[in-house]
Amino acid sequence: MLSRTLLAASRSRRMRGLVTGVPVTRRVVDRFVAGENLDQAGAVIGDLVREGLTVTVDRLGEDTVDASDAAATRDAYLAMLKRFAEMGVADRVEVSLKLSALGQKLPKDAAQISLENAVAIAEAARDAGTTMTLDMEDHTTVDATLGTLRELRGEFPWVGVAIQAMLFRTEGDITDLATAGSRVRLVKGAYMEPASVAHQDKHEVDKAYVRAMKTLMRSSAYPMIGSHDQRVIDIAHTLVADTGRQPDSYEFQMLHGIRTTEQRALVAGGETVRVYVPFGDDWYGYFMRRLAERPANVMFFLNSLVKR
C-alpha cells in the first residue's frame, strides 16, 4: 500500500510542489542523484570508474511536451558524451535516455522527432566509443519504445533497452529480444501499473523476473541484470554456471546509492557492475520511485528530515 501511494505521488503535481518545497538536505537527494549539473555528476562518475565500476548516466526529465525542450535534452546528452570522451572514461560510461524526454509524447510528429533525437545521441555515443540504453517508462509507452529500438538497431545494433518484468507482456517481449548481442536490461518495474496489464503481487513479479532472466541467460543475448535482490543475484550466478557464460557476456546493474557495498564486492569477484547514475534538477519523480521500491529508503528519508 505504501509503495502504491508513493508511486501515485510521483505523478502528482500537488505532491511535487509539497516535496520539492521542503528544505530537504542535500544528503538525502544525493544518496540517489549525482548532483544537479554535469560537473557534479562528472565527479561522481569519475570516482565510480576509478573503483572499477562501469556507469550508465541518465539526465533526469520525462514527459516533455515541447519540441524545444526535447531538443535541449538531446543537446545535453551530446554535451555529456563529449565530456566523457574528454575525461577518458567513455569506454566505461554509457548513457540511458527516456524517449518521453526526447519528444515521444509531443502532440505532433512525436515518433519522428523522438527518433531523430535518439539517432543524434546514438551517433555521438558511437563517435565517443560507447553505447546507450533506452529506459522503459509506463506500459503505455512500450510499443512506441520498442518500435524506436527496432529503427535504431538497424544502424546501431548495440543500443540497449530496459524491459520490466512486472508487465504481463514481458515474456513475449523478452523472447523477441533474446537474439545475438541484444543488450537487454531486465528490471522489475518502478511504475504504478493497472492490474489489467501487470502483476500486482510482489512474489508474482519476482517469479516473472526469474522466468525472463532464464530466457535471456539461455540465449545469445547480452543480459543486463538490473536488481538489488540478493536472491536474484544468486540465481543469476547459478544460471551463469549452468550455461557456461563468460564474464564479458552479461553484467549486473544497480542504482547509484543502493547496495554500494555489494556493488564493490561483485566487482572484486570479477563481475561487471554498471551503476545507474541520474543527475539533474528534475529529480522528484525519480526520487519518489526510489522511495517506493524499499521501505528502508523511506526511513532514510524521514530520519533525514527529522535530523535536518
MOTAKA-V56588 format. One record per residue. RES is the residue in one letter. SS is DSSP state (hx for helix, st for strand, lp for the rest). PHI is phi in whole degrees, -180 to 180 (* if undefined). D_FIRST is the distance of its C-alpha to the first C-alpha in whole Angstrom. Layout:
BEGIN
{{RES & SS & PHI & D_FIRST} {RES & SS & PHI & D_FIRST}}
END
This chain:
BEGIN
{{M & lp & * & 0} {L & hx & -61 & 4} {S & hx & -62 & 5} {R & hx & -67 & 5} {T & hx & -64 & 6} {L & hx & -67 & 9} {L & hx & -66 & 10} {A & hx & -64 & 11} {A & hx & -65 & 12} {S & lp & -66 & 14} {R & lp & -104 & 16} {S & lp & -92 & 17} {R & hx & -66 & 20} {R & hx & -65 & 20} {M & hx & -66 & 17} {R & hx & -57 & 19} {G & hx & -63 & 22} {L & hx & -67 & 21} {V & hx & -72 & 19} {T & hx & -73 & 23} {G & hx & -83 & 25} {V & lp & -78 & 24} {P & lp & -73 & 26} {V & lp & -64 & 24} {T & lp & -66 & 26} {R & hx & -59 & 28} {R & hx & -59 & 27} {V & hx & -71 & 23} {V & hx & -66 & 23} {D & hx & -66 & 26} {R & lp & -62 & 24} {F & lp & -113 & 23} {V & st & -121 & 25} {A & lp & -88 & 29} {G & lp & 92 & 30} {E & lp & -103 & 31} {N & lp & -139 & 34} {L & hx & -67 & 36} {D & hx & -61 & 38} {Q & hx & -66 & 35} {A & hx & -64 & 33} {G & hx & -60 & 37} {A & hx & -65 & 37} {V & hx & -64 & 34} {I & hx & -62 & 35} {G & hx & -58 & 38} {D & hx & -64 & 37} {L & hx & -64 & 35} {V & hx & -63 & 38} {R & hx & -63 & 40} {E & lp & -87 & 38} {G & lp & 93 & 38} {L & lp & -89 & 35} {T & st & -103 & 35} {V & st & -141 & 32} {T & st & -126 & 31} {V & st & -113 & 31} {D & st & -120 & 28} {R & st & -85 & 29} {L & lp & -64 & 26} {G & lp & 148 & 26} {E & lp & -159 & 25} {D & lp & 58 & 25} {T & lp & -68 & 29} {V & lp & -122 & 31} {D & lp & -129 & 34} {A & hx & -61 & 37} {S & hx & -69 & 38} {D & hx & -69 & 35} {A & hx & -63 & 34} {A & hx & -65 & 38} {A & hx & -65 & 37} {T & hx & -65 & 34} {R & hx & -56 & 37} {D & hx & -64 & 39} {A & hx & -65 & 37} {Y & hx & -68 & 36} {L & hx & -63 & 40} {A & hx & -66 & 41} {M & hx & -60 & 38} {L & hx & -65 & 40} {K & hx & -63 & 43} {R & hx & -63 & 42} {F & hx & -64 & 41} {A & hx & -65 & 44} {E & hx & -65 & 46} {M & hx & -76 & 44} {G & lp & 77 & 45} {V & lp & -119 & 42} {A & lp & -59 & 41} {D & lp & -73 & 42} {R & lp & -114 & 39} {V & st & -131 & 36} {E & st & -109 & 35} {V & st & -120 & 33} {S & st & -115 & 30} {L & st & -143 & 29} {K & lp & -95 & 27} {L & hx & -66 & 29} {S & hx & -67 & 28} {A & hx & -79 & 29} {L & hx & -103 & 32} {G & lp & 117 & 33} {Q & lp & -62 & 31} {K & lp & -112 & 29} {L & lp & -66 & 33} {P & lp & -70 & 34} {K & lp & -142 & 37} {D & lp & 57 & 38} {A & hx & -62 & 35} {A & hx & -63 & 35} {Q & hx & -69 & 39} {I & hx & -65 & 38} {S & hx & -65 & 35} {L & hx & -66 & 37} {E & hx & -60 & 40} {N & hx & -66 & 38} {A & hx & -67 & 36} {V & hx & -62 & 40} {A & hx & -60 & 41} {I & hx & -71 & 39} {A & hx & -62 & 39} {E & hx & -62 & 43} {A & hx & -67 & 43} {A & hx & -64 & 40} {R & hx & -60 & 43} {D & hx & -65 & 46} {A & hx & -81 & 44} {G & lp & 86 & 44} {T & lp & -137 & 40} {T & lp & -131 & 37} {M & st & -146 & 34} {T & st & -131 & 31} {L & st & -84 & 29} {D & lp & -68 & 26} {M & lp & -104 & 23} {E & lp & -108 & 21} {D & lp & -69 & 19} {H & hx & -61 & 20} {T & hx & -70 & 23} {T & hx & -102 & 25} {V & hx & -62 & 25} {D & hx & -60 & 29} {A & hx & -65 & 30} {T & hx & -67 & 29} {L & hx & -67 & 31} {G & hx & -65 & 34} {T & hx & -65 & 34} {L & hx & -58 & 34} {R & hx & -60 & 37} {E & hx & -63 & 39} {L & hx & -66 & 39} {R & hx & -69 & 39} {G & lp & -60 & 43} {E & lp & -109 & 44} {F & lp & -126 & 41} {P & lp & -64 & 40} {W & lp & -88 & 38} {V & lp & -63 & 36} {G & st & -94 & 32} {V & st & -148 & 29} {A & st & -92 & 25} {I & st & -126 & 24} {Q & st & -102 & 20} {A & lp & -64 & 20} {M & lp & -68 & 17} {L & st & -77 & 19} {F & lp & -60 & 21} {R & lp & -74 & 24} {T & hx & -62 & 24} {E & hx & -60 & 26} {G & hx & -68 & 29} {D & hx & -64 & 29} {I & hx & -64 & 29} {T & hx & -59 & 32} {D & hx & -66 & 33} {L & hx & -87 & 33} {A & lp & -80 & 34} {T & lp & -116 & 38} {A & lp & -56 & 40} {G & lp & 76 & 39} {S & lp & -68 & 36} {R & st & -87 & 33} {V & st & -127 & 30} {R & st & -90 & 27} {L & st & -94 & 24} {V & st & -129 & 21} {K & lp & -78 & 17} {G & lp & 119 & 16} {A & lp & -127 & 14} {Y & lp & -117 & 14} {M & lp & -81 & 11} {E & lp & -110 & 13} {P & lp & -71 & 14} {A & lp & -64 & 14} {S & lp & -72 & 18} {V & lp & -125 & 18} {A & st & -147 & 16} {H & lp & -63 & 14} {Q & lp & -103 & 11} {D & lp & -88 & 11} {K & hx & -57 & 12} {H & hx & -66 & 15} {E & hx & -68 & 16} {V & hx & -63 & 16} {D & hx & -59 & 18} {K & hx & -66 & 20} {A & hx & -64 & 21} {Y & hx & -62 & 21} {V & hx & -64 & 24} {R & hx & -60 & 26} {A & hx & -67 & 26} {M & hx & -64 & 27} {K & hx & -61 & 30} {T & hx & -59 & 31} {L & hx & -65 & 31} {M & hx & -65 & 33} {R & lp & -89 & 35} {S & lp & -106 & 36} {S & lp & -98 & 39} {A & lp & -75 & 36} {Y & st & -110 & 35} {P & st & -73 & 31} {M & st & -118 & 29} {I & st & -83 & 26} {G & st & -91 & 24} {S & lp & -160 & 22} {H & lp & -107 & 21} {D & lp & -76 & 20} {Q & hx & -62 & 23} {R & hx & -64 & 23} {V & hx & -65 & 23} {I & hx & -62 & 26} {D & hx & -65 & 28} {I & hx & -64 & 28} {A & hx & -60 & 29} {H & hx & -63 & 32} {T & hx & -64 & 33} {L & hx & -66 & 33} {V & hx & -61 & 35} {A & hx & -66 & 38} {D & hx & -68 & 38} {T & hx & -94 & 38} {G & lp & 70 & 41} {R & lp & -64 & 39} {Q & lp & -85 & 41} {P & hx & -58 & 39} {D & hx & -92 & 40} {S & hx & -106 & 38} {Y & st & -166 & 34} {E & st & -154 & 32} {F & st & -99 & 29} {Q & st & -131 & 27} {M & st & -138 & 24} {L & st & -81 & 23} {H & lp & -56 & 25} {G & lp & 92 & 24} {I & lp & -121 & 22} {R & lp & 53 & 24} {T & hx & -64 & 27} {T & hx & -64 & 29} {E & hx & -65 & 28} {Q & hx & -55 & 29} {R & hx & -72 & 33} {A & hx & -66 & 33} {L & hx & -64 & 33} {V & hx & -62 & 35} {A & hx & -62 & 37} {G & lp & -87 & 37} {G & lp & 93 & 39} {E & lp & -87 & 35} {T & lp & -88 & 35} {V & st & -124 & 32} {R & st & -108 & 31} {V & st & -95 & 28} {Y & st & -83 & 27} {V & st & -112 & 28} {P & st & -94 & 26} {F & st & -149 & 28} {G & lp & 128 & 29} {D & lp & -87 & 28} {D & lp & -93 & 26} {W & lp & -95 & 23} {Y & hx & -58 & 20} {G & hx & -60 & 18} {Y & hx & -62 & 19} {F & hx & -61 & 18} {M & hx & -66 & 14} {R & hx & -67 & 14} {R & hx & -68 & 15} {L & hx & -63 & 13} {A & hx & -68 & 10} {E & hx & -71 & 12} {R & lp & -143 & 12} {P & hx & -55 & 11} {A & hx & -61 & 15} {N & hx & -66 & 15} {V & hx & -64 & 13} {M & hx & -64 & 16} {F & hx & -59 & 19} {F & hx & -63 & 18} {L & hx & -65 & 18} {N & hx & -62 & 21} {S & hx & -68 & 23} {L & hx & -67 & 22} {V & hx & -64 & 23} {K & lp & -89 & 26} {R & lp & -66 & 27}}
END
